[in-house]
């Protein structure tokens, strides 16, 4: 790994500024069209298939697990996603945690492209806490610049989502 890349990673991790000499030269065009930010709300349902996979370390703690994710979205978001989940259980009943990354490809209210969702879920003695966030700058196509959070609810075995997001639009 080169020294500039190491310095950039360290700066991000430590929350400090990046020295000017370590910054990559700008390749962005100087004149950009004006953009507006469109705040929106999307909702719908999704079906999910989870498949257990072996951990990279076959001697890992048996409370750890790994799964693949395959989802199909309906509603304001039409498309599919594929991803990976890592999870950990505990000796305390009702306590566990997971992290996941999934790439969603499809259309969001008629705009097509893809984006990545990052999950962080914790169950503390039966009380769930879940955060699902769009990974910054992961949007492609007409979803470039997408930012937001997705909320998941499960009622009677059916999965529902609400997605609060912002998306730049050209004036």
C-alpha positions in Angstrom: 0.0 0.0 0.0 1.5 3.4 -0.9 2.2 6.1 1.7 -0.4 8.5 0.3 -3.2 5.9 0.5 -2.2 5.0 4.0 -2.2 8.6 5.0 -5.7 9.1 3.5 -7.1 6.1 5.4 -5.5 7.2 8.6 -7.0 10.7 8.2 -10.5 9.4 7.6 -10.3 7.0 10.6 -8.9 9.7 12.9 -11.3 12.4 11.7 -8.5 14.8 10.9 -7.9 16.8 7.8 -6.0 15.4 4.9 -2.7 17.3 4.1 -2.9 19.2 0.8 0.0 17.2 -0.6 -1.9 13.9 0.0 -5.0 14.9 -1.8 -5.6 13.6 -5.3 -5.7 16.3 -8.0 -9.3 17.3 -8.9 -10.6 15.8 -12.1 -14.1 17.3 -11.7 -15.2 19.7 -14.3 -15.1 23.4 -13.2 -18.6 24.3 -14.5 -21.4 22.1 -13.2 -25.1 22.4 -14.0 -27.1 23.7 -11.0 -28.7 21.0 -8.9 -31.6 20.9 -6.6 -32.0 18.4 -3.8 -35.2 16.5 -3.8 -36.3 15.1 -0.4 -38.5 12.1 -0.9 -40.2 9.2 0.9 -40.7 5.8 -0.7 -42.4 2.7 0.7 -43.3 -0.8 -0.3 -42.6 -4.5 0.5 -39.8 -6.9 -0.1 -39.2 -10.6 -0.1 -35.9 -11.8 1.3 -34.0 -15.1 1.0 -31.2 -15.7 3.4 -28.7 -18.6 2.8 -26.3 -19.8 5.5 -22.7 -19.7 4.3 -19.4 -20.9 5.9 -17.3 -18.4 7.7 -13.9 -17.6 6.2 -12.3 -19.0 9.3 -13.6 -22.6 9.8 -12.4 -22.6 13.5 -14.4 -19.4 14.3 -16.5 -19.1 17.4 -19.7 -21.0 16.9 -21.8 -17.9 18.0 -20.7 -16.2 14.7 -22.4 -16.7 11.4 -22.5 -15.6 7.8 -25.3 -15.4 5.3 -26.0 -14.3 1.8 -28.9 -11.9 1.1 -31.2 -12.0 -2.0 -34.1 -9.5 -1.9 -36.8 -8.5 -4.3 -38.4 -5.0 -3.8 -41.9 -3.9 -4.8 -43.6 -0.5 -4.4 -41.8 2.8 -5.0 -38.5 0.9 -5.2 -38.6 -1.8 -7.9 -35.6 -4.1 -8.1 -33.4 -6.6 -6.4 -30.4 -6.8 -4.1 -27.7 -9.1 -3.3 -25.5 -8.9 -0.2 -23.7 -10.5 2.7 -24.4 -10.5 6.4 -22.2 -11.3 9.4 -23.9 -12.0 12.8 -23.0 -12.8 16.4 -25.2 -14.4 19.0 -24.7 -14.3 22.8 -25.4 -16.5 25.8 -28.1 -14.0 26.8 -31.4 -15.0 25.2 -32.6 -12.3 22.8 -29.2 -10.6 22.4 -27.4 -10.6 19.1 -26.0 -8.3 16.4 -25.4 -8.2 12.7 -23.8 -6.1 10.0 -24.6 -6.4 6.3 -23.9 -4.8 2.9 -26.2 -5.2 -0.1 -26.2 -3.6 -3.6 -29.7 -2.7 -4.7 -30.3 -2.5 -8.5 -33.5 -1.2 -10.0 -35.7 1.9 -10.2 -36.6 4.3 -7.4 -39.8 6.2 -8.4 -38.8 5.8 -12.1 -35.1 6.7 -11.8 -32.9 3.7 -12.6 -29.5 2.7 -11.2 -28.0 1.0 -8.2 -26.8 1.9 -4.7 -25.4 0.2 -1.6 -27.2 -0.2 1.7 -25.2 -0.7 5.0 -27.0 -2.4 7.9 -26.1 -2.3 11.6 -28.5 -4.2 13.8 -28.5 -5.0 17.5 -31.0 -7.0 19.6 -30.5 -6.1 23.3 -32.5 -8.7 25.4 -35.3 -8.6 22.9 -35.3 -4.9 22.1 -34.2 -4.3 18.5 -32.3 -1.4 17.1 -31.6 -1.2 13.4 -29.9 1.4 11.2 -29.9 0.9 7.4 -28.1 3.7 5.5 -27.2 4.4 1.9 -23.4 4.2 1.6 -22.2 7.7 0.5 -21.5 8.1 -3.2 -22.6 4.5 -4.0 -25.4 5.6 -6.3 -25.0 4.9 -10.0 -27.0 6.0 -13.1 -29.9 8.2 -12.3 -29.4 7.4 -8.6 -26.0 9.1 -8.4 -25.8 11.3 -5.4 -28.5 9.3 -3.5 -28.4 9.5 0.3 -30.9 8.3 2.9 -32.0 5.8 5.5 -34.3 2.8 5.1 -36.5 1.4 7.8 -37.7 -2.2 7.9 -40.8 -3.5 9.6 -41.9 -7.1 9.8 -45.6 -7.7 10.4 -47.2 -11.2 10.3 -44.1 -12.5 8.4 -44.3 -9.8 5.7 -41.5 -7.4 5.2 -42.2 -3.7 4.7 -39.8 -0.8 4.0 -39.9 3.0 4.2 -37.1 4.9 2.6 -36.4 8.5 3.4 -33.9 9.8 0.9 -32.6 12.8 -1.0 -31.5 12.8 -4.6 -29.9 15.6 -6.6 -31.9 16.7 -9.6 -30.9 18.9 -12.5 -32.7 22.2 -12.8 
